[in-house]
Amino acid sequence: MGLMIARVLEKLRKSNLLLAESERKYRTLIERTTEIIETANHEGKLVAVNNAFIEKMGYNENEISTLTVPDILAPESKHQYK
């Protein structure tokens, strides 16, 4: 029984290490890309943006916390947002 628990714990430890490495790679990709990336919740409120968004869109971090998707759309595109 103790050997089974040790194996399960070792698999869990390895899985956690792989997950952490994957998250690190993803975060690096998002932070270093020159393309704008943002995520929004189901209500359209921005919940995360990358550095390219901040640099190209001209918002500061305090402003971003108040933005919704319609706020960042070009006027001619707002009618497409639902």
GITA-V168782 format. One record per run of one state. SS is the DSSP state (~ for helix, > for strand, _ for the rest). FROM is the first residue (numbers start at 1). LEN is the number of residues. If there is no record, write none. Layout:
# GITA-V168782
((SS | FROM | LEN) (SS | FROM | LEN))
This chain:
# GITA-V168782
((_ | 1 | 1) (~ | 2 | 31) (_ | 33 | 5) (> | 38 | 3) (_ | 41 | 4) (> | 45 | 5) (_ | 50 | 1) (~ | 51 | 7) (_ | 58 | 3) (~ | 61 | 4) (_ | 65 | 3) (> | 68 | 1) (~ | 69 | 4) (_ | 73 | 2) (~ | 75 | 6) (_ | 81 | 2))
